[in-house]
Amino acid sequence: MPTASFKDGLLGEIKNLRAFAISLSGSVSLADDLVQEALLRAWSNSEKFQPGTSLRAWLFTILRNIYYSNYRKRAREVQDSDGFYARRLTVPGDQESHLDLEDFRRALTRLPAEQREVLTLIGASGLSYEEAAVICEVGIGTIKSRLSRARSKLAELLALDNASGTPAERKVRRAG
Amino acid sequence: MNGTRKNANAAPDFAAPDPKALEAIGRALEAHYADLVQAPLPEKFVELLARLEAGDRASEPQGSGDANG
């Protein structure tokens, strides 16, 4: 039976697990189903977790497997439909280079899942290239190339690449 | 592009964004994720773990039944 400290470990990781699930599936409702399944699976397989290794990486691996085997099709149908990405927030930063979070999230959903997950794992979840490679079952070279593809696709979608002016300026121009 | 970089072991078929764009993307990604992590956690997950723990304790004398659900 899982120990109390294993349970506390799970509790401490749920928020991160959920953030990863939302980023991966593009839907809060799907993500919550995913998190629930991942927690159930983690609980019944607790003996397979090696103490001293990253619980976060282990949970992400479980959740990712569930996503690719059962949820990917559903995700395409419900993405964006639960209104989550309609939230209006602006990314803090200097005036010149601020990005609208809504724009960013919309762009994120347009990336292939393989790129989106690498971007999330490394750019936001604080995992290493090595951990991301294990989670995604590919080599580090593949992780790096997915990461740079993801970044350049985002730059393209957000019109950040080489175009003249800052995003904010272009937005004004487009609106005018 | 004919700009070559030492550590680019494979020539990418896409242009790398400029440093300012990369910075903006990195910041947006962090803000996106931080916003999600900060969101209140649905009670159901905490309840689920409590149920699992209670269920395991209740079925403990039974020994290890089938754990595949």
gemmi code that builds the backbone of each chain (N, CA, C; Angstrom):
import gemmi

chains = {
    "A": [
        ("MET", (0.841, -1.200, 0.000), (0.000, 0.000, 0.000), (0.876, 1.249, 0.000)),
        ("PRO", (0.447, 2.263, -0.738), (1.242, 3.496, -0.790), (1.398, 4.110, 0.590)),
        ("THR", (2.537, 4.675, 0.849), (2.793, 5.284, 2.150), (2.160, 6.672, 2.232)),
        ("ALA", (2.094, 7.161, 3.469), (1.543, 8.508, 3.668), (2.403, 9.544, 2.956)),
        ("SER", (3.709, 9.330, 2.933), (4.563, 10.328, 2.286), (4.391, 10.290, 0.766)),
        ("PHE", (4.055, 9.115, 0.233), (3.767, 9.045, -1.201), (2.512, 9.853, -1.504)),
        ("LYS", (1.525, 9.706, -0.636), (0.296, 10.474, -0.824), (0.576, 11.980, -0.740)),
        ("ASP", (1.364, 12.381, 0.230), (1.710, 13.803, 0.345), (2.456, 14.283, -0.887)),
        ("GLY", (3.318, 13.421, -1.398), (4.046, 13.754, -2.624), (3.085, 14.008, -3.769)),
        ("LEU", (2.089, 13.129, -3.904), (1.089, 13.305, -4.967), (0.344, 14.619, -4.777)),
        ("LEU", (-0.077, 14.852, -3.541), (-0.806, 16.093, -3.255), (-0.015, 17.312, -3.692)),
        ("GLY", (1.280, 17.269, -3.397), (2.137, 18.403, -3.715), (2.360, 18.601, -5.207)),
        ("GLU", (2.106, 17.580, -5.988), (2.367, 17.680, -7.424), (1.113, 17.908, -8.270)),
        ("ILE", (-0.063, 17.828, -7.636), (-1.296, 17.899, -8.435), (-1.397, 19.176, -9.263)),
        ("LYS", (-1.021, 20.289, -8.663), (-1.156, 21.555, -9.398), (-0.277, 21.576, -10.644)),
        ("ASN", (0.924, 21.071, -10.486), (1.814, 21.011, -11.634), (1.340, 20.012, -12.675)),
        ("LEU", (0.835, 18.901, -12.181), (0.333, 17.868, -13.077), (-0.839, 18.415, -13.895)),
        ("ARG", (-1.668, 19.176, -13.221), (-2.835, 19.748, -13.883), (-2.423, 20.822, -14.895)),
        ("ALA", (-1.442, 21.621, -14.525), (-0.961, 22.648, -15.456), (-0.378, 21.996, -16.713)),
        ("PHE", (0.337, 20.904, -16.517), (0.882, 20.181, -17.661), (-0.254, 19.591, -18.506)),
        ("ALA", (-1.244, 19.016, -17.835), (-2.372, 18.398, -18.549), (-3.154, 19.421, -19.365)),
        ("ILE", (-3.346, 20.594, -18.805), (-4.071, 21.641, -19.533), (-3.250, 22.107, -20.728)),
        ("SER", (-1.963, 22.273, -20.517), (-1.099, 22.704, -21.612), (-1.077, 21.672, -22.728)),
        ("LEU", (-1.081, 20.408, -22.339), (-1.006, 19.334, -23.325), (-2.319, 19.164, -24.084)),
        ("SER", (-3.435, 19.182, -23.365), (-4.712, 18.871, -24.003), (-5.439, 20.115, -24.497)),
        ("GLY", (-5.083, 21.277, -23.977), (-5.748, 22.506, -24.385), (-7.151, 22.640, -23.834)),
        ("SER", (-7.467, 21.845, -22.827), (-8.826, 21.890, -22.284), (-8.802, 21.595, -20.792)),
        ("VAL", (-9.472, 22.425, -20.020), (-9.488, 22.215, -18.576), (-10.284, 20.970, -18.205)),
        ("SER", (-11.417, 20.754, -18.883), (-12.241, 19.611, -18.502), (-11.548, 18.293, -18.845)),
        ("LEU", (-10.941, 18.235, -20.004), (-10.176, 17.032, -20.354), (-9.017, 16.845, -19.398)),
        ("ALA", (-8.359, 17.939, -19.080), (-7.198, 17.860, -18.196), (-7.594, 17.291, -16.844)),
        ("ASP", (-8.755, 17.673, -16.343), (-9.171, 17.163, -15.042), (-9.438, 15.659, -15.087)),
        ("ASP", (-10.007, 15.189, -16.192), (-10.171, 13.734, -16.350), (-8.810, 13.043, -16.395)),
        ("LEU", (-7.898, 13.676, -17.128), (-6.552, 13.115, -17.248), (-5.852, 13.026, -15.898)),
        ("VAL", (-5.958, 14.100, -15.128), (-5.302, 14.135, -13.821), (-5.895, 13.046, -12.924)),
        ("GLN", (-7.200, 12.924, -12.964), (-7.851, 11.906, -12.140), (-7.348, 10.501, -12.493)),
        ("GLU", (-7.309, 10.209, -13.781), (-6.825, 8.894, -14.206), (-5.371, 8.680, -13.842)),
        ("ALA", (-4.587, 9.730, -14.012), (-3.161, 9.609, -13.701), (-2.953, 9.352, -12.207)),
        ("LEU", (-3.739, 10.017, -11.370), (-3.598, 9.812, -9.920), (-3.989, 8.384, -9.543)),
        ("LEU", (-5.068, 7.885, -10.143), (-5.495, 6.510, -9.865), (-4.411, 5.518, -10.268)),
        ("ARG", (-3.852, 5.752, -11.452), (-2.826, 4.846, -11.944), (-1.552, 4.937, -11.093)),
        ("ALA", (-1.210, 6.152, -10.698), (-0.021, 6.329, -9.859), (-0.213, 5.607, -8.523)),
        ("TRP", (-1.422, 5.720, -7.996), (-1.698, 5.104, -6.702), (-1.555, 3.583, -6.791)),
        ("SER", (-2.135, 2.984, -7.818), (-2.086, 1.524, -7.892), (-0.734, 1.004, -8.370)),
        ("ASN", (0.125, 1.906, -8.834), (1.462, 1.481, -9.262), (2.554, 2.105, -8.403)),
        ("SER", (2.178, 2.492, -7.202), (3.125, 3.255, -6.375), (4.430, 2.503, -6.142)),
        ("GLU", (4.363, 1.189, -6.143), (5.601, 0.420, -5.875), (6.596, 0.548, -7.020)),
        ("LYS", (6.109, 1.022, -8.173), (7.023, 1.185, -9.306), (7.779, 2.512, -9.270)),
        ("PHE", (7.348, 3.383, -8.391), (8.069, 4.650, -8.275), (9.342, 4.441, -7.466)),
        ("GLN", (10.459, 4.915, -8.005), (11.729, 4.768, -7.304), (12.001, 5.999, -6.458)),
        ("PRO", (11.986, 5.820, -5.140), (12.263, 6.957, -4.258), (13.608, 7.579, -4.614)),
        ("GLY", (13.651, 8.881, -4.529), (14.896, 9.569, -4.872), (14.887, 10.084, -6.305)),
        ("THR", (13.988, 9.535, -7.129), (13.850, 10.079, -8.481), (12.722, 11.106, -8.473)),
        ("SER", (12.558, 11.791, -9.577), (11.580, 12.874, -9.619), (10.151, 12.346, -9.720)),
        ("LEU", (9.383, 12.631, -8.669), (7.975, 12.226, -8.674), (7.223, 12.974, -9.784)),
        ("ARG", (7.611, 14.238, -9.976), (6.953, 15.035, -11.019), (7.140, 14.394, -12.389)),
        ("ALA", (8.368, 14.019, -12.694), (8.645, 13.401, -13.994), (7.893, 12.076, -14.140)),
        ("TRP", (7.809, 11.328, -13.060), (7.116, 10.039, -13.087), (5.615, 10.243, -13.361)),
        ("LEU", (5.028, 11.215, -12.662), (3.599, 11.501, -12.855), (3.326, 12.036, -14.263)),
        ("PHE", (4.204, 12.890, -14.752), (4.032, 13.429, -16.102), (4.069, 12.299, -17.139)),
        ("THR", (4.958, 11.336, -16.902), (5.055, 10.197, -17.825), (3.732, 9.434, -17.862)),
        ("ILE", (3.184, 9.184, -16.693), (1.911, 8.460, -16.606), (0.811, 9.238, -17.323)),
        ("LEU", (0.709, 10.500, -17.016), (-0.356, 11.319, -17.602), (-0.215, 11.416, -19.121)),
        ("ARG", (1.009, 11.573, -19.562), (1.267, 11.679, -20.994), (0.859, 10.386, -21.723)),
        ("ASN", (1.190, 9.254, -21.125), (0.801, 7.980, -21.742), (-0.712, 7.855, -21.858)),
        ("ILE", (-1.405, 8.260, -20.821), (-2.874, 8.204, -20.858), (-3.387, 9.127, -21.962)),
        ("TYR", (-2.788, 10.301, -22.045), (-3.230, 11.264, -23.060), (-3.076, 10.689, -24.473)),
        ("TYR", (-1.897, 10.174, -24.770), (-1.679, 9.690, -26.140), (-2.461, 8.421, -26.450)),
        ("SER", (-2.730, 7.587, -25.439), (-3.483, 6.388, -25.778), (-4.985, 6.602, -25.797)),
        ("ASN", (-5.492, 7.506, -24.990), (-6.964, 7.620, -24.917), (-7.572, 8.972, -25.235)),
        ("TYR", (-6.781, 10.010, -25.168), (-7.408, 11.338, -25.172), (-7.130, 12.208, -26.381)),
        ("ARG", (-6.161, 11.788, -27.163), (-5.701, 12.705, -28.186), (-6.813, 13.103, -29.158)),
        ("LYS", (-7.611, 12.111, -29.550), (-8.703, 12.406, -30.483), (-9.730, 13.341, -29.862)),
        ("ARG", (-10.080, 12.992, -28.622), (-11.057, 13.826, -27.923), (-10.553, 15.257, -27.776)),
        ("ALA", (-9.260, 15.381, -27.542), (-8.698, 16.715, -27.329), (-8.922, 17.593, -28.544)),
        ("ARG", (-8.783, 17.007, -29.725), (-8.975, 17.817, -30.929), (-10.404, 18.345, -31.026)),
        ("GLU", (-11.337, 17.552, -30.498), (-12.733, 17.980, -30.589), (-13.088, 19.068, -29.588)),
        ("VAL", (-12.563, 18.932, -28.383), (-13.012, 19.880, -27.357), (-12.093, 21.088, -27.168)),
        ("GLN", (-10.919, 21.024, -27.741), (-9.971, 22.110, -27.544), (-10.629, 23.465, -27.790)),
        ("ASP", (-10.355, 24.371, -26.895), (-10.863, 25.728, -27.067), (-12.346, 25.896, -26.782)),
        ("SER", (-13.056, 24.788, -26.629), (-14.502, 24.945, -26.549), (-14.970, 25.227, -25.123)),
        ("ASP", (-14.120, 25.001, -24.142), (-14.616, 25.253, -22.794), (-14.295, 26.664, -22.294)),
        ("GLY", (-13.899, 27.480, -23.212), (-13.794, 28.890, -22.864), (-12.560, 29.261, -22.071)),
        ("PHE", (-11.749, 28.274, -21.783), (-10.591, 28.535, -20.959), (-9.655, 29.554, -21.593)),
        ("TYR", (-9.466, 29.397, -22.887), (-8.520, 30.262, -23.555), (-9.075, 31.646, -23.851)),
        ("ALA", (-10.283, 31.844, -23.411), (-10.865, 33.161, -23.620), (-10.465, 34.130, -22.510)),
        ("ARG", (-9.753, 33.609, -21.519), (-9.347, 34.502, -20.420), (-8.394, 35.577, -20.920)),
        ("ARG", (-8.650, 36.748, -20.445), (-7.801, 37.868, -20.881), (-6.768, 38.222, -19.832)),
        ("LEU", (-5.563, 38.025, -20.182), (-4.483, 38.373, -19.277), (-3.336, 38.849, -20.129)),
        ("THR", (-2.572, 39.722, -19.572), (-1.408, 40.177, -20.313), (-0.153, 39.723, -19.599)),
        ("VAL", (0.763, 39.231, -20.368), (2.012, 38.770, -19.789), (2.837, 39.970, -19.349)),
        ("PRO", (3.223, 39.982, -18.083), (4.030, 41.109, -17.634), (5.365, 41.153, -18.364)),
        ("GLY", (5.836, 42.320, -18.565), (7.100, 42.472, -19.273), (7.227, 43.924, -19.626)),
        ("ASP", (8.287, 44.288, -20.283), (8.389, 45.682, -20.648), (7.360, 45.968, -21.735)),
        ("GLN", (7.007, 47.188, -21.855), (5.936, 47.570, -22.771), (6.183, 47.111, -24.200)),
        ("GLU", (7.454, 47.100, -24.554), (7.791, 46.812, -25.940), (7.458, 45.398, -26.377)),
        ("SER", (7.626, 44.447, -25.434), (7.554, 43.069, -25.893), (6.471, 42.264, -25.174)),
        ("HIS", (5.466, 42.930, -24.660), (4.461, 42.149, -23.954), (3.596, 41.381, -24.941)),
        ("LEU", (3.187, 40.216, -24.490), (2.341, 39.381, -25.319), (1.025, 39.188, -24.599)),
        ("ASP", (-0.017, 39.180, -25.340), (-1.310, 38.898, -24.754), (-1.379, 37.395, -24.484)),
        ("LEU", (-1.734, 37.032, -23.244), (-1.729, 35.620, -22.878), (-2.752, 34.826, -23.694)),
        ("GLU", (-3.820, 35.482, -24.007), (-4.840, 34.812, -24.822), (-4.283, 34.459, -26.204)),
        ("ASP", (-3.597, 35.415, -26.799), (-2.966, 35.160, -28.104), (-1.966, 34.018, -27.994)),
        ("PHE", (-1.196, 34.067, -26.905), (-0.173, 33.057, -26.726), (-0.790, 31.668, -26.600)),
        ("ARG", (-1.859, 31.568, -25.823), (-2.486, 30.262, -25.617), (-3.110, 29.732, -26.893)),
        ("ARG", (-3.652, 30.630, -27.653), (-4.235, 30.191, -28.918), (-3.134, 29.650, -29.832)),
        ("ALA", (-2.019, 30.349, -29.846), (-0.894, 29.891, -30.665), (-0.393, 28.533, -30.176)),
        ("LEU", (-0.352, 28.388, -28.862), (0.116, 27.136, -28.262), (-0.736, 25.948, -28.719)),
        ("THR", (-2.035, 26.136, -28.796), (-2.906, 25.026, -29.199), (-2.690, 24.654, -30.662)),
        ("ARG", (-2.065, 25.524, -31.420), (-1.856, 25.218, -32.833), (-0.556, 24.463, -33.105)),
        ("LEU", (0.234, 24.295, -32.074), (1.455, 23.503, -32.244), (1.110, 22.022, -32.189)),
        ("PRO", (1.910, 21.187, -32.859), (1.724, 19.749, -32.669), (1.960, 19.395, -31.201)),
        ("ALA", (1.222, 18.401, -30.700), (1.339, 18.039, -29.279), (2.781, 17.729, -28.890)),
        ("GLU", (3.531, 17.113, -29.794), (4.926, 16.757, -29.500), (5.772, 17.989, -29.202)),
        ("GLN", (5.460, 19.079, -29.878), (6.216, 20.307, -29.633), (5.707, 21.015, -28.382)),
        ("ARG", (4.382, 20.976, -28.244), (3.784, 21.665, -27.097), (4.267, 21.060, -25.780)),
        ("GLU", (4.358, 19.742, -25.751), (4.749, 19.113, -24.492), (6.204, 19.421, -24.145)),
        ("VAL", (7.079, 19.401, -25.149), (8.488, 19.688, -24.878), (8.654, 21.125, -24.391)),
        ("LEU", (7.959, 22.002, -25.040), (7.988, 23.409, -24.648), (7.537, 23.574, -23.197)),
        ("THR", (6.468, 22.906, -22.845), (5.929, 22.999, -21.489), (6.871, 22.368, -20.465)),
        ("LEU", (7.357, 21.180, -20.787), (8.214, 20.469, -19.836), (9.458, 21.273, -19.507)),
        ("ILE", (10.098, 21.794, -20.543), (11.379, 22.467, -20.332), (11.217, 23.953, -20.032)),
        ("GLY", (10.324, 24.606, -20.758), (10.190, 26.048, -20.581), (9.392, 26.458, -19.364)),
        ("ALA", (8.584, 25.547, -18.816), (7.704, 25.961, -17.733), (7.702, 25.025, -16.522)),
        ("SER", (7.771, 23.728, -16.747), (7.635, 22.801, -15.618), (8.926, 22.591, -14.863)),
        ("GLY", (10.004, 23.156, -15.372), (11.271, 23.057, -14.669), (11.954, 21.705, -14.771)),
        ("LEU", (11.637, 20.939, -15.809), (12.305, 19.655, -15.976), (13.545, 19.836, -16.856)),
        ("SER", (14.480, 18.909, -16.693), (15.714, 18.989, -17.475), (15.500, 18.365, -18.857)),
        ("TYR", (16.441, 18.607, -19.748), (16.393, 17.958, -21.063), (16.378, 16.447, -20.897)),
        ("GLU", (17.181, 15.966, -19.956), (17.265, 14.520, -19.735), (15.915, 13.966, -19.283)),
        ("GLU", (15.290, 14.661, -18.337), (13.991, 14.187, -17.845), (12.942, 14.241, -18.955)),
        ("ALA", (12.973, 15.317, -19.729), (12.014, 15.438, -20.835), (12.220, 14.311, -21.847)),
        ("ALA", (13.476, 13.952, -22.091), (13.769, 12.890, -23.044), (13.206, 11.558, -22.555)),
        ("VAL", (13.327, 11.301, -21.250), (12.786, 10.061, -20.687), (11.259, 10.070, -20.772)),
        ("ILE", (10.662, 11.193, -20.409), (9.201, 11.290, -20.421), (8.655, 11.079, -21.832)),
        ("CYS", (9.294, 11.695, -22.811), (8.790, 11.624, -24.191), (9.332, 10.419, -24.955)),
        ("GLU", (10.188, 9.637, -24.310), (10.763, 8.435, -24.933), (11.486, 8.724, -26.239)),
        ("VAL", (12.247, 9.791, -26.240), (13.085, 10.125, -27.402), (14.458, 10.576, -26.882)),
        ("GLY", (15.394, 10.774, -27.794), (16.714, 11.233, -27.393), (16.745, 12.731, -27.115)),
        ("ILE", (17.808, 13.166, -26.479), (17.943, 14.582, -26.139), (17.999, 15.456, -27.394)),
        ("GLY", (18.631, 14.927, -28.449), (18.699, 15.678, -29.706), (17.305, 15.988, -30.249)),
        ("THR", (16.425, 15.003, -30.151), (15.044, 15.196, -30.615), (14.332, 16.228, -29.756)),
        ("ILE", (14.584, 16.175, -28.464), (13.982, 17.162, -27.556), (14.410, 18.571, -27.976)),
        ("LYS", (15.712, 18.717, -28.213), (16.222, 20.040, -28.579), (15.650, 20.517, -29.898)),
        ("SER", (15.526, 19.608, -30.857), (15.017, 20.082, -32.147), (13.519, 20.381, -32.074)),
        ("ARG", (12.785, 19.605, -31.275), (11.357, 19.930, -31.101), (11.185, 21.282, -30.425)),
        ("LEU", (12.076, 21.524, -29.472), (12.018, 22.786, -28.744), (12.260, 23.972, -29.683)),
        ("SER", (13.261, 23.853, -30.536), (13.510, 25.017, -31.402), (12.446, 25.145, -32.480)),
        ("ARG", (11.921, 24.020, -32.944), (10.800, 24.108, -33.879), (9.600, 24.781, -33.233)),
        ("ALA", (9.332, 24.379, -31.990), (8.192, 24.946, -31.270), (8.348, 26.459, -31.136)),
        ("ARG", (9.557, 26.877, -30.755), (9.783, 28.310, -30.567), (9.652, 29.066, -31.870)),
        ("SER", (10.170, 28.497, -32.941), (10.093, 29.286, -34.165), (8.679, 29.281, -34.744)),
        ("LYS", (7.939, 28.183, -34.501), (6.538, 28.176, -34.935), (5.723, 29.210, -34.147)),
        ("LEU", (5.998, 29.276, -32.850), (5.298, 30.267, -32.027), (5.616, 31.688, -32.488)),
        ("ALA", (6.884, 31.914, -32.765), (7.285, 33.245, -33.228), (6.546, 33.586, -34.515)),
        ("GLU", (6.392, 32.582, -35.352), (5.694, 32.798, -36.620), (4.211, 33.079, -36.369)),
        ("LEU", (3.590, 32.247, -35.532), (2.163, 32.415, -35.249), (1.870, 33.752, -34.574)),
        ("LEU", (2.810, 34.169, -33.735), (2.603, 35.417, -33.005), (3.208, 36.601, -33.744)),
        ("ALA", (3.682, 36.315, -34.941), (4.282, 37.370, -35.768), (5.397, 38.109, -35.049)),
        ("LEU", (6.243, 37.321, -34.379), (7.363, 37.929, -33.663), (8.640, 37.904, -34.487)),
        ("ASP", (8.582, 37.150, -35.579), (9.837, 36.907, -36.277), (10.140, 37.972, -37.313)),
        ("ASN", (11.242, 38.634, -37.085), (11.805, 39.506, -38.112), (10.909, 40.621, -38.643)),
        ("ALA", (9.622, 40.519, -38.371), (8.740, 41.564, -38.877), (9.077, 42.869, -38.176)),
        ("SER", (8.737, 43.952, -38.772), (9.092, 45.224, -38.170), (8.122, 45.563, -37.054)),
        ("GLY", (8.659, 46.177, -36.041), (7.806, 46.633, -34.955), (7.596, 45.559, -33.905)),
        ("THR", (7.111, 45.962, -32.758), (6.819, 45.037, -31.673), (5.426, 44.478, -31.892)),
        ("PRO", (5.092, 43.383, -31.212), (3.742, 42.821, -31.369), (2.670, 43.857, -31.071)),
        ("ALA", (2.919, 44.642, -30.037), (1.915, 45.629, -29.646), (1.705, 46.657, -30.762)),
        ("GLU", (2.811, 47.066, -31.334), (2.706, 48.041, -32.412), (1.955, 47.468, -33.611)),
        ("ARG", (2.287, 46.199, -33.914), (1.615, 45.597, -35.061), (0.126, 45.415, -34.809)),
        ("LYS", (-0.181, 45.093, -33.549), (-1.579, 44.907, -33.195), (-2.352, 46.199, -33.467)),
        ("VAL", (-1.750, 47.290, -33.047), (-2.384, 48.581, -33.267), (-2.542, 48.835, -34.768)),
        ("ARG", (-1.484, 48.497, -35.482), (-1.522, 48.727, -36.913), (-2.617, 47.886, -37.590)),
        ("ARG", (-2.695, 46.597, -37.135), (-3.689, 45.721, -37.726), (-5.100, 46.226, -37.441)),
        ("ALA", (-5.247, 46.721, -36.201), (-6.577, 47.180, -35.798), (-6.959, 48.461, -36.540)),
        ("GLY", (-5.965, 49.237, -36.924), (-6.238, 50.528, -37.520), (-6.581, 50.474, -38.992)),
    ],
    "B": [
        ("MET", (19.456, 30.421, -45.157), (20.364, 31.190, -44.311), (21.763, 30.589, -44.386)),
        ("ASN", (22.767, 31.418, -44.492), (24.105, 30.843, -44.510), (24.905, 31.152, -43.251)),
        ("GLY", (24.212, 31.620, -42.245), (24.874, 31.824, -40.965), (25.093, 30.468, -40.304)),
        ("THR", (26.332, 30.091, -40.080), (26.584, 28.790, -39.476), (26.964, 28.967, -38.021)),
        ("ARG", (26.475, 28.043, -37.214), (26.819, 28.099, -35.807), (27.514, 26.815, -35.430)),
        ("LYS", (28.488, 26.932, -34.565), (29.311, 25.803, -34.170), (28.485, 24.622, -33.680)),
        ("ASN", (27.535, 24.909, -32.800), (26.857, 23.795, -32.158), (25.570, 23.367, -32.875)),
        ("ALA", (25.314, 23.917, -34.019), (24.139, 23.468, -34.769), (24.521, 22.215, -35.560)),
        ("ASN", (24.221, 21.061, -34.980), (24.672, 19.833, -35.630), (23.782, 19.420, -36.796)),
        ("ALA", (22.602, 19.969, -36.865), (21.763, 19.708, -38.029), (21.229, 21.041, -38.521)),
        ("ALA", (21.349, 21.268, -39.801), (20.870, 22.534, -40.336), (19.351, 22.566, -40.250)),
        ("PRO", (18.796, 23.478, -39.462), (17.345, 23.535, -39.335), (16.702, 24.091, -40.615)),
        ("ASP", (15.522, 23.587, -40.906), (14.841, 24.080, -42.100), (13.908, 25.236, -41.754)),
        ("PHE", (14.195, 25.880, -40.641), (13.399, 27.023, -40.249), (14.324, 28.048, -39.618)),
        ("ALA", (13.899, 29.276, -39.638), (14.741, 30.329, -39.077), (14.551, 30.400, -37.572)),
        ("ALA", (15.639, 30.547, -36.864), (15.544, 30.718, -35.417), (15.051, 32.133, -35.126)),
        ("PRO", (14.107, 32.261, -34.187), (13.612, 33.596, -33.850), (14.732, 34.446, -33.251)),
        ("ASP", (14.593, 35.733, -33.348), (15.628, 36.586, -32.770), (15.518, 36.575, -31.242)),
        ("PRO", (16.595, 36.989, -30.569), (16.650, 36.888, -29.105), (15.473, 37.557, -28.400)),
        ("LYS", (15.019, 38.666, -28.944), (13.903, 39.372, -28.315), (12.616, 38.556, -28.386)),
        ("ALA", (12.418, 37.918, -29.529), (11.244, 37.071, -29.700), (11.320, 35.871, -28.766)),
        ("LEU", (12.502, 35.279, -28.667), (12.682, 34.139, -27.773), (12.386, 34.517, -26.333)),
        ("GLU", (12.825, 35.703, -25.967), (12.606, 36.175, -24.614), (11.110, 36.367, -24.352)),
        ("ALA", (10.438, 36.949, -25.320), (8.990, 37.175, -25.177), (8.250, 35.848, -25.067)),
        ("ILE", (8.669, 34.872, -25.860), (8.027, 33.559, -25.822), (8.268, 32.883, -24.475)),
        ("GLY", (9.503, 32.960, -24.014), (9.834, 32.359, -22.728), (9.022, 32.952, -21.589)),
        ("ARG", (8.877, 34.261, -21.640), (8.128, 34.937, -20.587), (6.642, 34.597, -20.661)),
        ("ALA", (6.118, 34.541, -21.863), (4.703, 34.208, -22.039), (4.429, 32.778, -21.578)),
        ("LEU", (5.354, 31.896, -21.895), (5.200, 30.498, -21.500), (5.181, 30.363, -19.981)),
        ("GLU", (6.081, 31.065, -19.336), (6.121, 31.023, -17.872), (4.852, 31.616, -17.267)),
        ("ALA", (4.381, 32.703, -17.851), (3.170, 33.342, -17.327), (1.952, 32.426, -17.525)),
        ("HIS", (1.899, 31.796, -18.686), (0.820, 30.849, -18.996), (0.782, 29.743, -17.947)),
        ("TYR", (1.947, 29.185, -17.675), (2.039, 28.045, -16.761), (1.796, 28.473, -15.313)),
        ("ALA", (2.394, 29.599, -14.942), (2.222, 30.086, -13.568), (0.753, 30.367, -13.279)),
        ("ASP", (0.064, 30.883, -14.273), (-1.362, 31.160, -14.124), (-2.132, 29.862, -13.841)),
        ("LEU", (-1.726, 28.790, -14.522), (-2.394, 27.499, -14.322), (-2.056, 26.908, -12.954)),
        ("VAL", (-0.786, 27.003, -12.574), (-0.368, 26.423, -11.294), (-1.018, 27.161, -10.122)),
        ("GLN", (-1.224, 28.474, -10.310), (-1.813, 29.267, -9.233), (-3.320, 29.067, -9.087)),
        ("ALA", (-3.936, 28.526, -10.114), (-5.390, 28.354, -10.073), (-5.762, 27.451, -8.903)),
        ("PRO", (-6.891, 27.737, -8.262), (-7.284, 26.892, -7.133), (-7.485, 25.444, -7.587)),
        ("LEU", (-7.069, 24.543, -6.731), (-7.150, 23.120, -7.064), (-8.561, 22.605, -6.803)),
        ("PRO", (-9.167, 21.940, -7.771), (-10.485, 21.369, -7.512), (-10.431, 20.399, -6.329)),
        ("GLU", (-11.394, 20.522, -5.430), (-11.454, 19.709, -4.216), (-11.443, 18.218, -4.536)),
        ("LYS", (-11.984, 17.879, -5.722), (-12.176, 16.451, -6.016), (-10.873, 15.650, -6.015)),
        ("PHE", (-9.760, 16.317, -6.309), (-8.500, 15.572, -6.347), (-8.023, 15.216, -4.932)),
        ("VAL", (-8.192, 16.185, -4.033), (-7.825, 15.927, -2.648), (-8.717, 14.822, -2.079)),
        ("GLU", (-10.005, 14.913, -2.432), (-10.955, 13.897, -1.955), (-10.632, 12.522, -2.529)),
        ("LEU", (-10.239, 12.510, -3.784), (-9.892, 11.245, -4.434), (-8.755, 10.546, -3.686)),
        ("LEU", (-7.718, 11.314, -3.374), (-6.578, 10.713, -2.668), (-6.983, 10.235, -1.272)),
        ("ALA", (-7.839, 11.022, -0.616), (-8.301, 10.620, 0.716), (-9.094, 9.312, 0.619)),
        ("ARG", (-9.932, 9.216, -0.421), (-10.717, 7.990, -0.627), (-9.811, 6.798, -0.903)),
        ("LEU", (-8.813, 7.022, -1.748), (-7.892, 5.938, -2.074), (-7.174, 5.451, -0.821)),
        ("GLU", (-6.751, 6.395, -0.008), (-6.030, 6.046, 1.210), (-6.937, 5.277, 2.160)),
        ("ALA", (-8.163, 5.780, 2.321), (-9.114, 5.125, 3.214), (-9.476, 3.741, 2.685)),
        ("GLY", (-9.646, 3.635, 1.375), (-10.012, 2.365, 0.760), (-8.924, 1.337, 0.950)),
        ("ASP", (-7.701, 1.766, 0.785), (-6.581, 0.843, 0.947), (-6.498, 0.343, 2.380)),
        ("ARG", (-6.737, 1.254, 3.313), (-6.638, 0.875, 4.709), (-7.735, -0.135, 5.038)),
        ("ALA", (-8.925, 0.088, 4.455), (-10.048, -0.792, 4.740), (-9.804, -2.190, 4.183)),
        ("SER", (-9.136, -2.263, 3.039), (-8.981, -3.568, 2.404), (-7.654, -4.228, 2.751)),
        ("GLU", (-6.921, -3.594, 3.663), (-5.588, -4.102, 3.988), (-5.570, -5.550, 4.468)),
        ("PRO", (-6.471, -5.955, 5.414), (-6.423, -7.330, 5.886), (-6.611, -8.336, 4.762)),
        ("GLN", (-7.333, -7.943, 3.746), (-7.602, -8.822, 2.603), (-6.330, -9.172, 1.855)),
        ("GLY", (-5.305, -8.413, 2.075), (-4.044, -8.657, 1.355), (-4.071, -8.009, -0.001)),
        ("SER", (-3.165, -8.430, -0.833), (-3.048, -7.774, -2.144), (-4.009, -8.393, -3.153)),
        ("GLY", (-5.077, -7.748, -3.348), (-6.038, -8.195, -4.347), (-5.557, -7.778, -5.718)),
        ("ASP", (-6.450, -7.786, -6.682), (-6.018, -7.336, -7.996), (-6.036, -5.811, -8.021)),
        ("ALA", (-4.917, -5.246, -8.370), (-4.770, -3.788, -8.336), (-5.006, -3.164, -9.691)),
        ("ASN", (-5.329, -4.015, -10.663), (-5.535, -3.418, -11.987), (-6.984, -3.049, -12.195)),
        ("GLY", (-7.214, -1.777, -12.256), (-8.582, -1.285, -12.377), (-8.897, -0.774, -13.730)),
    ],
}
model = gemmi.Model(1)
for chain_id, residues in chains.items():
    chain = gemmi.Chain(chain_id)
    for i, (resn, *xyz) in enumerate(residues, 1):
        res = gemmi.Residue()
        res.name, res.seqid = resn, gemmi.SeqId(i, " ")
        for name, pos in zip(("N", "CA", "C"), xyz):
            atom = gemmi.Atom()
            atom.name, atom.element = name, gemmi.Element(name[0])
            atom.pos, atom.b_iso = gemmi.Position(*pos), 0.0
            res.add_atom(atom)
        chain.add_residue(res)
    model.add_chain(chain)
structure = gemmi.Structure()
structure.add_model(model)
structure.setup_entities()
